[in-house]
Amino acid sequence: MDWWIWVVIGLAVLAAVASSVVAVQARRRSGDVIAGGTRPRGGRKGRQT
Amino acid sequence: MSTYLRAREIREEPVVTLAGEDIAQVKDIVFDPMRGTLTCFTLSGRGLLAGPLKRALLWKKVHALGPDAVMVRDGKALEEDDQAARESIDAPGGGHVIGARMMTEDGTVLGTITDVIIETGKAPQVIGYEVVSTAQTGRTLFLPVIKPSSVSEEMVVVPACTADFSAGDVVGLPAAAEGLRRRLEQET
């Protein structure tokens, strides 16, 4: 194979790795809204009032 | 003066010191579901490749919560670890409320929660939820939340009269919350 084909393949692999790293980091950074729980007291379960 | 922010507007806000240093970014917003008060934030690092930080920011260490940044006095405001946040998140009950269903005590599903509305001020608190209505297919409603019966990952159960106090936008939510508060006071 010609040398430039290896260059193209190498660049494609690098781009795929870089984009997946950025996507994983973006997912890890995106947050949520969390209703905090409570430790069970006296065997009572859940958050009933 | 109170302003009303959607939780999605606070998520990913920078955490900035009064000296102007950008030290972190908000990841999760943790609140007490029964009182509605904000408990703490979990954090991410700043920068494209930064991941979650293993440090929490407790609400009592926040100087101000604004529409564009969470202000803290200095870097010492961040906890050395995220144990305080983990204790609240990992404890039984509660859970991620975005995507949970909102149901009344008489068994009517009001819709699916798509965002949480927070009243800012000295003691910011969750005053209601943005809900995609089940009855009015796909319509977005704003429902006040006072004294929920229970909050879990799957469902937020609220008093039956909550359905009578919906608002069409965030601006109408405080009036709806006041109406619901009065109704609940009358009923008790």
gemmi code that builds the backbone of each chain (N, CA, C; Angstrom):
import gemmi

chains = {
    "A": [
        ("MET", (0.842, -1.198, 0.000), (0.000, 0.000, 0.000), (0.876, 1.246, 0.000)),
        ("ASP", (0.289, 2.280, -0.616), (0.996, 3.557, -0.608), (1.104, 4.131, 0.805)),
        ("TRP", (2.146, 4.894, 1.060), (2.387, 5.457, 2.397), (1.268, 6.371, 2.861)),
        ("TRP", (0.661, 7.111, 1.884), (-0.365, 8.093, 2.286), (-1.628, 7.425, 2.821)),
        ("ILE", (-1.845, 6.145, 2.409), (-3.024, 5.441, 2.940), (-2.855, 5.215, 4.443)),
        ("TRP", (-1.610, 4.883, 4.836), (-1.350, 4.694, 6.279), (-1.528, 5.993, 7.049)),
        ("VAL", (-1.146, 7.078, 6.413), (-1.325, 8.389, 7.057), (-2.814, 8.665, 7.285)),
        ("VAL", (-3.643, 8.396, 6.258), (-5.082, 8.630, 6.356), (-5.682, 7.742, 7.450)),
        ("ILE", (-5.273, 6.457, 7.461), (-5.798, 5.526, 8.483), (-5.399, 6.009, 9.887)),
        ("GLY", (-4.147, 6.419, 10.026), (-3.671, 6.900, 11.319), (-4.441, 8.121, 11.800)),
        ("LEU", (-4.676, 9.067, 10.885), (-5.431, 10.263, 11.250), (-6.869, 9.911, 11.646)),
        ("ALA", (-7.461, 8.963, 10.913), (-8.841, 8.554, 11.224), (-8.912, 7.932, 12.614)),
        ("VAL", (-7.937, 7.079, 12.942), (-7.914, 6.444, 14.268), (-7.748, 7.497, 15.352)),
        ("LEU", (-6.841, 8.441, 15.127), (-6.630, 9.508, 16.108), (-7.900, 10.326, 16.324)),
        ("ALA", (-8.595, 10.645, 15.229), (-9.833, 11.435, 15.337), (-10.887, 10.666, 16.113)),
        ("ALA", (-10.988, 9.346, 15.851), (-11.992, 8.532, 16.550), (-11.695, 8.485, 18.046)),
        ("VAL", (-10.424, 8.289, 18.394), (-10.047, 8.222, 19.807), (-10.319, 9.561, 20.491)),
        ("ALA", (-9.919, 10.660, 19.840), (-10.120, 11.988, 20.438), (-11.593, 12.281, 20.640)),
        ("SER", (-12.424, 11.962, 19.647), (-13.850, 12.290, 19.786), (-14.502, 11.427, 20.851)),
        ("SER", (-14.076, 10.163, 20.981), (-14.675, 9.316, 22.022), (-14.253, 9.779, 23.412)),
        ("VAL", (-12.994, 10.234, 23.560), (-12.539, 10.750, 24.859), (-13.354, 11.974, 25.251)),
        ("VAL", (-13.560, 12.888, 24.301), (-14.332, 14.106, 24.583), (-15.775, 13.740, 24.936)),
        ("ALA", (-16.345, 12.764, 24.208), (-17.741, 12.370, 24.476), (-17.876, 11.753, 25.869)),
        ("VAL", (-16.915, 10.891, 26.238), (-16.962, 10.257, 27.562), (-16.836, 11.308, 28.650)),
        ("GLN", (-15.913, 12.255, 28.472), (-15.731, 13.303, 29.469), (-16.976, 14.176, 29.586)),
        ("ALA", (-17.586, 14.485, 28.448), (-18.800, 15.318, 28.477), (-19.905, 14.605, 29.244)),
        ("ARG", (-20.004, 13.279, 29.045), (-21.046, 12.516, 29.738), (-20.760, 12.473, 31.249)),
        ("ARG", (-19.494, 12.321, 31.598), (-19.136, 12.266, 33.022), (-19.377, 13.612, 33.703)),
        ("ARG", (-19.252, 14.689, 32.936), (-19.395, 16.017, 33.520), (-20.849, 16.461, 33.623)),
        ("SER", (-21.715, 15.911, 32.754), (-23.102, 16.369, 32.768), (-23.782, 15.854, 34.035)),
        ("GLY", (-24.476, 16.711, 34.710), (-25.017, 16.347, 36.010), (-26.501, 16.086, 36.013)),
        ("ASP", (-27.069, 16.079, 37.205), (-28.485, 15.788, 37.369), (-28.989, 16.535, 38.593)),
        ("VAL", (-30.276, 16.423, 38.807), (-30.870, 16.995, 40.021), (-31.274, 15.822, 40.895)),
        ("ILE", (-30.725, 15.786, 42.101), (-30.883, 14.603, 42.938), (-31.596, 14.954, 44.236)),
        ("ALA", (-32.693, 14.249, 44.481), (-33.361, 14.366, 45.773), (-32.581, 13.490, 46.742)),
        ("GLY", (-32.032, 14.107, 47.771), (-31.224, 13.353, 48.721), (-32.065, 12.359, 49.496)),
        ("GLY", (-31.462, 11.241, 49.821), (-32.171, 10.240, 50.618), (-31.911, 10.444, 52.092)),
        ("THR", (-32.442, 9.574, 52.904), (-32.195, 9.637, 54.348), (-31.783, 8.265, 54.832)),
        ("ARG", (-30.941, 8.275, 55.851), (-30.550, 7.009, 56.476), (-31.761, 6.424, 57.183)),
        ("PRO", (-31.975, 5.115, 57.069), (-33.112, 4.534, 57.763), (-32.991, 4.701, 59.262)),
        ("ARG", (-34.124, 5.020, 59.912), (-34.130, 5.163, 61.359), (-35.107, 4.162, 61.934)),
        ("GLY", (-34.650, 3.384, 62.859), (-35.523, 2.428, 63.541), (-36.195, 1.442, 62.605)),
        ("GLY", (-35.489, 1.064, 61.537), (-36.014, 0.064, 60.626), (-37.068, 0.588, 59.668)),
        ("ARG", (-37.334, 1.904, 59.691), (-38.332, 2.456, 58.797), (-37.748, 2.604, 57.403)),
        ("LYS", (-38.483, 2.186, 56.403), (-37.961, 2.249, 55.049), (-38.620, 3.385, 54.284)),
        ("GLY", (-37.893, 3.902, 53.277), (-38.474, 4.899, 52.395), (-38.522, 6.275, 53.036)),
        ("ARG", (-39.302, 7.167, 52.397), (-39.324, 8.546, 52.835), (-40.753, 9.006, 53.113)),
        ("GLN", (-41.584, 8.110, 53.550), (-42.960, 8.513, 53.799), (-43.026, 9.528, 54.919)),
        ("THR", (-43.971, 10.461, 54.797), (-44.154, 11.438, 55.866), (-45.440, 11.121, 56.605)),
    ],
    "B": [
        ("MET", (-34.393, 40.192, 46.541), (-35.437, 39.781, 45.609), (-35.147, 38.379, 45.090)),
        ("SER", (-36.193, 37.581, 45.036), (-36.019, 36.211, 44.552), (-36.107, 36.156, 43.033)),
        ("THR", (-35.303, 35.290, 42.464), (-35.447, 34.996, 41.046), (-35.628, 33.491, 40.928)),
        ("TYR", (-36.093, 33.060, 39.796), (-36.406, 31.653, 39.615), (-35.531, 31.077, 38.505)),
        ("LEU", (-34.819, 30.038, 38.842), (-33.903, 29.425, 37.888), (-34.304, 27.982, 37.648)),
        ("ARG", (-34.146, 27.549, 36.421), (-34.296, 26.125, 36.132), (-32.997, 25.435, 36.546)),
        ("ALA", (-33.138, 24.204, 37.032), (-31.939, 23.462, 37.445), (-30.959, 23.328, 36.289)),
        ("ARG", (-31.482, 23.190, 35.078), (-30.565, 23.018, 33.947), (-29.727, 24.275, 33.697)),
        ("GLU", (-30.219, 25.418, 34.205), (-29.430, 26.650, 34.070), (-28.283, 26.679, 35.083)),
        ("ILE", (-28.467, 25.967, 36.196), (-27.429, 25.963, 37.238), (-26.391, 24.886, 36.956)),
        ("ARG", (-26.857, 23.747, 36.415), (-25.902, 22.684, 36.098), (-24.881, 23.234, 35.111)),
        ("GLU", (-23.648, 22.921, 35.330), (-22.520, 23.352, 34.501), (-22.173, 24.828, 34.689)),
        ("GLU", (-22.822, 25.485, 35.682), (-22.374, 26.845, 36.010), (-20.978, 26.774, 36.622)),
        ("PRO", (-20.136, 27.782, 36.367), (-18.823, 27.792, 37.019), (-18.945, 28.144, 38.497)),
        ("VAL", (-18.038, 27.606, 39.296), (-17.917, 27.988, 40.703), (-16.759, 28.976, 40.773)),
        ("VAL", (-17.058, 30.200, 41.184), (-16.082, 31.281, 41.096), (-15.847, 31.868, 42.498)),
        ("THR", (-14.593, 32.123, 42.824), (-14.283, 32.744, 44.118), (-14.483, 34.260, 44.011)),
        ("LEU", (-14.592, 34.902, 45.167), (-14.735, 36.364, 45.160), (-13.480, 37.042, 44.618)),
        ("ALA", (-12.375, 36.285, 44.582), (-11.147, 36.833, 43.981), (-11.152, 36.669, 42.462)),
        ("GLY", (-12.210, 36.077, 41.943), (-12.331, 35.945, 40.488), (-11.723, 34.693, 39.910)),
        ("GLU", (-11.414, 33.725, 40.772), (-10.806, 32.485, 40.283), (-11.895, 31.455, 39.979)),
        ("ASP", (-11.834, 30.872, 38.801), (-12.812, 29.889, 38.342), (-12.295, 28.509, 38.772)),
        ("ILE", (-12.875, 27.921, 39.829), (-12.235, 26.744, 40.430), (-12.934, 25.420, 40.130)),
        ("ALA", (-14.165, 25.447, 39.663), (-14.875, 24.185, 39.403), (-16.134, 24.481, 38.598)),
        ("GLN", (-16.892, 23.447, 38.404), (-18.136, 23.572, 37.650), (-19.187, 22.702, 38.325)),
        ("VAL", (-20.422, 23.175, 38.403), (-21.483, 22.405, 39.045), (-21.823, 21.172, 38.202)),
        ("LYS", (-21.910, 20.020, 38.881), (-22.321, 18.797, 38.189), (-23.748, 18.437, 38.624)),
        ("ASP", (-23.889, 17.943, 39.833), (-25.225, 17.584, 40.324), (-25.709, 18.611, 41.338)),
        ("ILE", (-27.017, 18.792, 41.373), (-27.646, 19.628, 42.398), (-28.378, 18.679, 43.334)),
        ("VAL", (-28.018, 18.696, 44.613), (-28.641, 17.787, 45.581), (-29.535, 18.610, 46.514)),
        ("PHE", (-30.786, 18.180, 46.679), (-31.690, 18.925, 47.556), (-32.420, 17.992, 48.501)),
        ("ASP", (-32.959, 18.605, 49.559), (-33.761, 17.865, 50.523), (-35.185, 17.827, 49.972)),
        ("PRO", (-35.686, 16.669, 49.587), (-36.980, 16.629, 48.894), (-38.158, 17.041, 49.771)),
        ("MET", (-38.047, 16.893, 51.069), (-39.180, 17.241, 51.929), (-39.222, 18.746, 52.229)),
        ("ARG", (-38.086, 19.339, 52.484), (-38.051, 20.781, 52.750), (-37.892, 21.579, 51.463)),
        ("GLY", (-37.320, 20.958, 50.438), (-37.072, 21.654, 49.181), (-35.778, 22.434, 49.158)),
        ("THR", (-35.054, 22.456, 50.270), (-33.843, 23.273, 50.331), (-32.664, 22.599, 49.627)),
        ("LEU", (-31.789, 23.421, 49.027), (-30.593, 22.867, 48.399), (-29.634, 22.394, 49.482)),
        ("THR", (-29.054, 21.231, 49.283), (-28.141, 20.667, 50.269), (-26.688, 20.912, 49.855)),
        ("CYS", (-26.373, 20.525, 48.630), (-24.990, 20.669, 48.157), (-24.925, 20.483, 46.649)),
        ("PHE", (-23.752, 20.738, 46.119), (-23.478, 20.495, 44.703), (-22.338, 19.481, 44.612)),
        ("THR", (-22.422, 18.584, 43.639), (-21.223, 17.830, 43.274), (-20.576, 18.604, 42.130)),
        ("LEU", (-19.305, 18.375, 41.914), (-18.549, 19.256, 41.022), (-17.767, 18.513, 39.951)),
        ("SER", (-17.537, 19.209, 38.859), (-16.600, 18.746, 37.831), (-15.463, 19.750, 37.769)),
        ("GLY", (-14.339, 19.291, 37.194), (-13.230, 20.222, 36.986), (-13.526, 21.114, 35.801)),
        ("ARG", (-12.746, 22.152, 35.649), (-12.894, 23.040, 34.502), (-12.010, 22.550, 33.374)),
        ("GLY", (-12.389, 22.834, 32.150), (-11.597, 22.433, 31.005), (-12.224, 21.265, 30.276)),
        ("LEU", (-11.907, 21.166, 29.012), (-12.541, 20.181, 28.118), (-12.346, 18.749, 28.585)),
        ("LEU", (-11.171, 18.428, 29.086), (-10.876, 17.037, 29.427), (-10.993, 16.737, 30.919)),
        ("ALA", (-11.437, 17.721, 31.708), (-11.552, 17.500, 33.153), (-12.770, 16.635, 33.461)),
        ("GLY", (-12.613, 15.702, 34.368), (-13.722, 14.843, 34.782), (-14.325, 15.331, 36.079)),
        ("PRO", (-15.165, 14.484, 36.718), (-15.767, 14.860, 37.997), (-14.700, 15.067, 39.068)),
        ("LEU", (-14.951, 16.010, 39.969), (-14.058, 16.219, 41.111), (-14.576, 15.416, 42.294)),
        ("LYS", (-13.708, 14.886, 43.088), (-14.136, 14.177, 44.288), (-14.204, 15.158, 45.450)),
        ("ARG", (-14.860, 16.272, 45.210), (-15.059, 17.284, 46.241), (-16.481, 17.809, 46.091)),
        ("ALA", (-17.084, 18.148, 47.203), (-18.453, 18.664, 47.159), (-18.449, 20.121, 47.612)),
        ("LEU", (-19.496, 20.809, 47.260), (-19.690, 22.175, 47.741), (-21.006, 22.193, 48.517)),
        ("LEU", (-20.899, 22.313, 49.840), (-22.106, 22.365, 50.669), (-22.772, 23.731, 50.517)),
        ("TRP", (-24.114, 23.735, 50.619), (-24.808, 24.997, 50.415), (-24.367, 26.065, 51.406)),
        ("LYS", (-24.080, 25.661, 52.657), (-23.708, 26.656, 53.673), (-22.394, 27.367, 53.334)),
        ("LYS", (-21.622, 26.815, 52.399), (-20.363, 27.458, 52.001), (-20.524, 28.329, 50.749)),
        ("VAL", (-21.741, 28.393, 50.218), (-21.975, 29.190, 49.005), (-22.216, 30.642, 49.404)),
        ("HIS", (-21.530, 31.552, 48.734), (-21.724, 32.976, 49.009), (-22.968, 33.491, 48.293)),
        ("ALA", (-23.148, 33.093, 47.032), (-24.334, 33.514, 46.270), (-24.553, 32.559, 45.110)),
        ("LEU", (-25.816, 32.392, 44.780), (-26.175, 31.582, 43.612), (-26.814, 32.515, 42.593)),
        ("GLY", (-26.136, 32.734, 41.511), (-26.650, 33.650, 40.491), (-26.975, 32.919, 39.208)),
        ("PRO", (-27.524, 33.621, 38.232), (-27.886, 32.983, 36.968), (-26.688, 32.551, 36.124)),
        ("ASP", (-25.506, 33.106, 36.442), (-24.336, 32.793, 35.618), (-23.205, 32.110, 36.361)),
        ("ALA", (-23.244, 32.118, 37.701), (-22.155, 31.497, 38.471), (-22.593, 31.219, 39.895)),
        ("VAL", (-21.931, 30.247, 40.494), (-22.063, 30.002, 41.933), (-20.837, 30.644, 42.567)),
        ("MET", (-21.078, 31.598, 43.465), (-19.968, 32.351, 44.052), (-19.607, 31.768, 45.421)),
        ("VAL", (-18.310, 31.615, 45.668), (-17.813, 31.178, 46.973), (-16.725, 32.161, 47.413)),
        ("ARG", (-16.466, 32.189, 48.730), (-15.469, 33.154, 49.220), (-14.081, 32.848, 48.656)),
        ("ASP", (-13.671, 31.568, 48.783), (-12.350, 31.164, 48.286), (-12.345, 29.655, 48.068)),
        ("GLY", (-11.201, 29.145, 47.661), (-11.079, 27.723, 47.359), (-11.335, 26.824, 48.559)),
        ("LYS", (-11.207, 27.366, 49.771), (-11.435, 26.563, 50.974), (-12.912, 26.210, 51.151)),
        ("ALA", (-13.768, 26.862, 50.380), (-15.206, 26.580, 50.499), (-15.527, 25.148, 50.042)),
        ("LEU", (-14.692, 24.590, 49.174), (-14.940, 23.225, 48.701), (-14.517, 22.234, 49.777)),
        ("GLU", (-15.315, 21.195, 49.962), (-14.951, 20.136, 50.901), (-13.719, 19.406, 50.380)),
        ("GLU", (-12.981, 18.795, 51.296), (-11.787, 18.051, 50.889), (-12.154, 16.776, 50.131)),
        ("ASP", (-13.368, 16.284, 50.337), (-13.836, 15.089, 49.621), (-15.321, 15.268, 49.310)),
        ("ASP", (-15.908, 14.251, 48.707), (-17.327, 14.367, 48.357), (-18.191, 13.501, 49.281)),
        ("GLN", (-17.682, 13.221, 50.488), (-18.390, 12.319, 51.396), (-19.773, 12.848, 51.782)),
        ("ALA", (-19.853, 14.152, 52.043), (-21.145, 14.725, 52.465), (-22.187, 14.541, 51.361)),
        ("ALA", (-21.783, 14.757, 50.118), (-22.717, 14.584, 49.004), (-23.059, 13.118, 48.814)),
        ("ARG", (-22.052, 12.254, 48.916), (-22.279, 10.818, 48.704), (-23.244, 10.259, 49.753)),
        ("GLU", (-23.104, 10.724, 51.002), (-23.990, 10.234, 52.063), (-25.441, 10.521, 51.728)),
        ("SER", (-25.673, 11.726, 51.195), (-27.045, 12.108, 50.852), (-27.530, 11.361, 49.603)),
        ("ILE", (-26.661, 11.254, 48.590), (-27.055, 10.618, 47.326), (-27.253, 9.119, 47.498)),
        ("ASP", (-26.360, 8.491, 48.264), (-26.394, 7.027, 48.376), (-27.380, 6.522, 49.427)),
        ("ALA", (-27.894, 7.433, 50.273), (-28.842, 6.992, 51.304), (-30.128, 6.498, 50.648)),
        ("PRO", (-30.838, 5.575, 51.311), (-32.079, 5.048, 50.736), (-33.115, 6.157, 50.552)),
        ("GLY", (-33.960, 5.988, 49.552), (-34.966, 7.003, 49.236), (-34.354, 8.049, 48.326)),
        ("GLY", (-35.187, 8.955, 47.845), (-34.686, 9.997, 46.964), (-34.252, 9.438, 45.621)),
        ("GLY", (-33.460, 10.172, 44.899), (-32.972, 9.725, 43.597), (-33.013, 10.855, 42.582)),
        ("HIS", (-32.679, 10.517, 41.360), (-32.654, 11.502, 40.275), (-34.096, 11.842, 39.897)),
        ("VAL", (-34.476, 13.087, 40.019), (-35.885, 13.412, 39.796), (-36.224, 13.717, 38.335)),
        ("ILE", (-35.228, 14.084, 37.539), (-35.521, 14.344, 36.126), (-35.881, 13.000, 35.479)),
        ("GLY", (-37.039, 12.957, 34.871), (-37.504, 11.706, 34.256), (-38.463, 10.928, 35.143)),
        ("ALA", (-38.563, 11.328, 36.431), (-39.514, 10.652, 37.329), (-40.932, 11.119, 36.994)),
        ("ARG", (-41.912, 10.309, 37.342), (-43.306, 10.688, 37.119), (-43.835, 11.418, 38.352)),
        ("MET", (-44.736, 12.343, 38.110), (-45.373, 13.057, 39.217), (-46.788, 12.523, 39.354)),
        ("MET", (-47.116, 12.049, 40.538), (-48.421, 11.428, 40.748), (-49.078, 12.006, 41.996)),
        ("THR", (-50.396, 12.158, 41.930), (-51.109, 12.673, 43.106), (-51.427, 11.514, 44.048)),
        ("GLU", (-51.770, 11.895, 45.280), (-52.098, 10.877, 46.294), (-53.353, 10.092, 45.933)),
        ("ASP", (-54.183, 10.659, 45.027), (-55.362, 9.891, 44.610), (-55.105, 9.087, 43.332)),
        ("GLY", (-53.845, 8.972, 42.944), (-53.480, 8.038, 41.876), (-53.561, 8.584, 40.468)),
        ("THR", (-53.471, 9.897, 40.290), (-53.481, 10.485, 38.949), (-52.064, 10.884, 38.562)),
        ("VAL", (-51.610, 10.397, 37.417), (-50.283, 10.801, 36.933), (-50.417, 12.166, 36.271)),
        ("LEU", (-49.650, 13.133, 36.778), (-49.716, 14.488, 36.232), (-48.766, 14.657, 35.047)),
        ("GLY", (-47.724, 13.879, 35.017), (-46.789, 13.974, 33.903), (-45.394, 13.523, 34.301)),
        ("THR", (-44.452, 13.798, 33.411), (-43.054, 13.425, 33.650), (-42.228, 14.678, 33.913)),
        ("ILE", (-41.425, 14.631, 34.950), (-40.623, 15.798, 35.343), (-39.476, 16.003, 34.362)),
        ("THR", (-39.410, 17.210, 33.812), (-38.330, 17.511, 32.862), (-37.328, 18.532, 33.421)),
        ("ASP", (-37.737, 19.255, 34.453), (-36.786, 20.178, 35.077), (-37.293, 20.570, 36.465)),
        ("VAL", (-36.426, 21.161, 37.226), (-36.738, 21.552, 38.593), (-36.567, 23.066, 38.697)),
        ("ILE", (-37.554, 23.735, 39.301), (-37.492, 25.191, 39.402), (-37.039, 25.580, 40.814)),
        ("ILE", (-36.014, 26.394, 40.867), (-35.402, 26.774, 42.144), (-35.572, 28.268, 42.370)),
        ("GLU", (-36.111, 28.603, 43.537), (-36.227, 30.011, 43.930), (-34.915, 30.395, 44.602)),
        ("THR", (-34.240, 31.389, 44.054), (-32.957, 31.784, 44.636), (-33.202, 32.758, 45.785)),
        ("GLY", (-32.161, 33.122, 46.467), (-32.265, 34.005, 47.627), (-31.329, 33.474, 48.690)),
        ("LYS", (-31.517, 33.929, 49.932), (-30.614, 33.501, 50.999), (-30.706, 32.012, 51.256)),
        ("ALA", (-31.905, 31.474, 51.136), (-32.091, 30.027, 51.328), (-32.858, 29.479, 50.127)),
        ("PRO", (-32.155, 29.263, 49.024), (-32.850, 28.816, 47.824), (-33.543, 27.476, 48.027)),
        ("GLN", (-34.667, 27.334, 47.384), (-35.352, 26.055, 47.529), (-36.118, 25.706, 46.270)),
        ("VAL", (-36.351, 24.410, 46.145), (-37.120, 23.893, 45.012), (-38.580, 24.255, 45.267)),
        ("ILE", (-39.182, 25.034, 44.344), (-40.595, 25.390, 44.565), (-41.527, 24.651, 43.609)),
        ("GLY", (-40.964, 24.010, 42.610), (-41.848, 23.291, 41.701), (-41.081, 22.550, 40.626)),
        ("TYR", (-41.837, 21.866, 39.815), (-41.242, 21.077, 38.740), (-41.845, 21.469, 37.398)),
        ("GLU", (-41.005, 21.432, 36.369), (-41.504, 21.537, 35.000), (-41.895, 20.122, 34.588)),
        ("VAL", (-43.118, 19.979, 34.134), (-43.658, 18.647, 33.870), (-44.253, 18.604, 32.467)),
        ("VAL", (-43.966, 17.542, 31.744), (-44.667, 17.324, 30.469), (-45.932, 16.556, 30.807)),
        ("SER", (-47.053, 17.227, 30.569), (-48.342, 16.706, 31.017), (-48.742, 15.427, 30.303)),
        ("THR", (-49.312, 14.517, 31.068), (-49.830, 13.278, 30.479), (-51.227, 13.519, 29.922)),
        ("ALA", (-52.046, 14.266, 30.664), (-53.435, 14.487, 30.249), (-53.501, 15.379, 29.008)),
        ("GLN", (-52.689, 16.445, 29.012), (-52.687, 17.361, 27.863), (-51.439, 17.039, 27.049)),
        ("THR", (-51.559, 16.061, 26.196), (-50.434, 15.410, 25.527), (-49.305, 16.366, 25.145)),
        ("GLY", (-48.195, 16.165, 25.798), (-46.983, 16.893, 25.445), (-46.914, 18.329, 25.930)),
        ("ARG", (-47.954, 18.843, 26.567), (-47.930, 20.238, 27.016), (-47.045, 20.371, 28.253)),
        ("THR", (-46.271, 21.437, 28.289), (-45.403, 21.659, 29.442), (-46.133, 22.482, 30.498)),
        ("LEU", (-46.157, 21.975, 31.712), (-46.789, 22.661, 32.834), (-45.751, 22.904, 33.922)),
        ("PHE", (-46.046, 23.865, 34.783), (-45.200, 24.100, 35.947), (-46.057, 23.864, 37.179)),
        ("LEU", (-45.672, 22.897, 37.973), (-46.472, 22.506, 39.137), (-45.704, 22.789, 40.423)),
        ("PRO", (-46.342, 23.477, 41.375), (-45.674, 23.734, 42.641), (-45.557, 22.454, 43.456)),
        ("VAL", (-44.537, 22.386, 44.286), (-44.394, 21.220, 45.158), (-44.235, 21.686, 46.591)),
        ("ILE", (-45.232, 21.348, 47.390), (-45.190, 21.632, 48.825), (-45.619, 20.357, 49.531)),
        ("LYS", (-44.850, 19.967, 50.511), (-45.141, 18.764, 51.285), (-45.400, 17.529, 50.403)),
        ("PRO", (-44.442, 17.139, 49.576), (-44.645, 15.892, 48.830), (-44.745, 14.719, 49.789)),
        ("SER", (-45.564, 13.748, 49.435), (-45.710, 12.571, 50.306), (-44.466, 11.713, 50.255)),
        ("SER", (-43.906, 11.592, 49.067), (-42.674, 10.819, 48.922), (-41.977, 11.219, 47.628)),
        ("VAL", (-40.685, 11.009, 47.613), (-39.887, 11.277, 46.416), (-38.975, 10.090, 46.204)),
        ("SER", (-39.037, 9.514, 45.025), (-38.128, 8.417, 44.725), (-37.625, 8.593, 43.303)),
        ("GLU", (-36.759, 7.682, 42.895), (-36.183, 7.740, 41.553), (-37.282, 7.647, 40.489)),
        ("GLU", (-38.350, 6.924, 40.794), (-39.398, 6.695, 39.796), (-40.541, 7.688, 39.903)),
        ("MET", (-40.807, 8.183, 41.103), (-42.043, 8.925, 41.297), (-41.947, 9.983, 42.399)),
        ("VAL", (-42.639, 11.093, 42.142), (-42.835, 12.104, 43.179), (-44.335, 12.118, 43.462)),
        ("VAL", (-44.717, 11.770, 44.678), (-46.133, 11.727, 45.037), (-46.487, 13.006, 45.790)),
        ("VAL", (-47.515, 13.715, 45.293), (-47.877, 15.022, 45.849), (-49.339, 15.020, 46.280)),
        ("PRO", (-49.743, 15.989, 47.131), (-51.150, 16.080, 47.512), (-52.051, 16.217, 46.282)),
        ("ALA", (-53.261, 15.674, 46.371), (-54.162, 15.629, 45.219), (-54.486, 17.017, 44.672)),
        ("CYS", (-54.581, 18.027, 45.567), (-54.972, 19.359, 45.099), (-53.868, 20.067, 44.311)),
        ("THR", (-52.669, 19.484, 44.254), (-51.575, 20.091, 43.478), (-51.996, 20.292, 42.021)),
        ("ALA", (-52.791, 19.368, 41.501), (-53.217, 19.437, 40.092), (-54.021, 20.702, 39.804)),
        ("ASP", (-54.628, 21.311, 40.852), (-55.450, 22.512, 40.645), (-54.618, 23.781, 40.552)),
        ("PHE", (-53.309, 23.673, 40.746), (-52.487, 24.884, 40.835), (-51.317, 24.860, 39.847)),
        ("SER", (-51.591, 24.526, 38.620), (-50.517, 24.517, 37.629), (-50.351, 25.913, 37.036)),
        ("ALA", (-49.167, 26.160, 36.496), (-48.898, 27.427, 35.805), (-48.381, 27.107, 34.407)),
        ("GLY", (-48.591, 28.038, 33.500), (-48.146, 27.822, 32.122), (-46.700, 28.204, 31.898)),
        ("ASP", (-46.135, 28.975, 32.843), (-44.726, 29.354, 32.717), (-44.122, 29.553, 34.112)),
        ("VAL", (-42.820, 29.770, 34.138), (-42.114, 29.913, 35.423), (-42.633, 31.132, 36.186)),
        ("VAL", (-42.970, 32.189, 35.460), (-43.426, 33.432, 36.092), (-44.690, 33.189, 36.921)),
        ("GLY", (-45.542, 32.282, 36.460), (-46.790, 32.013, 37.165), (-46.650, 31.037, 38.320)),
        ("LEU", (-45.489, 30.434, 38.444), (-45.309, 29.389, 39.457), (-45.397, 29.902, 40.908)),
        ("PRO", (-44.806, 31.062, 41.251), (-44.924, 31.528, 42.643), (-46.381, 31.709, 43.073)),
        ("ALA", (-47.223, 32.260, 42.194), (-48.638, 32.439, 42.533), (-49.308, 31.077, 42.716)),
        ("ALA", (-48.956, 30.122, 41.853), (-49.518, 28.779, 41.983), (-49.076, 28.141, 43.300)),
        ("ALA", (-47.813, 28.370, 43.670), (-47.294, 27.811, 44.924), (-48.012, 28.427, 46.127)),
        ("GLU", (-48.273, 29.725, 46.058), (-48.967, 30.399, 47.157), (-50.395, 29.870, 47.285)),
        ("GLY", (-51.045, 29.682, 46.134), (-52.402, 29.119, 46.150), (-52.422, 27.728, 46.749)),
        ("LEU", (-51.448, 26.915, 46.371), (-51.377, 25.548, 46.916), (-51.102, 25.580, 48.421)),
        ("ARG", (-50.216, 26.486, 48.848), (-49.884, 26.581, 50.271), (-51.156, 26.903, 51.085)),
        ("ARG", (-51.938, 27.868, 50.581), (-53.174, 28.249, 51.292), (-54.153, 27.083, 51.337)),
        ("ARG", (-54.286, 26.378, 50.205), (-55.217, 25.248, 50.161), (-54.797, 24.179, 51.167)),
        ("LEU", (-53.508, 23.901, 51.232), (-53.031, 22.863, 52.156), (-53.237, 23.293, 53.609)),
        ("GLU", (-53.064, 24.597, 53.870), (-53.301, 25.105, 55.225), (-54.774, 24.965, 55.610)),
        ("GLN", (-55.652, 25.203, 54.615), (-57.093, 25.069, 54.888), (-57.470, 23.622, 55.169)),
        ("GLU", (-56.796, 22.722, 54.454), (-57.146, 21.305, 54.576), (-56.631, 20.682, 55.867)),
        ("THR", (-55.635, 21.340, 56.492), (-55.087, 20.733, 57.717), (-55.698, 21.362, 58.970)),
    ],
}
model = gemmi.Model(1)
for chain_id, residues in chains.items():
    chain = gemmi.Chain(chain_id)
    for i, (resn, *xyz) in enumerate(residues, 1):
        res = gemmi.Residue()
        res.name, res.seqid = resn, gemmi.SeqId(i, " ")
        for name, pos in zip(("N", "CA", "C"), xyz):
            atom = gemmi.Atom()
            atom.name, atom.element = name, gemmi.Element(name[0])
            atom.pos, atom.b_iso = gemmi.Position(*pos), 0.0
            res.add_atom(atom)
        chain.add_residue(res)
    model.add_chain(chain)
structure = gemmi.Structure()
structure.add_model(model)
structure.setup_entities()
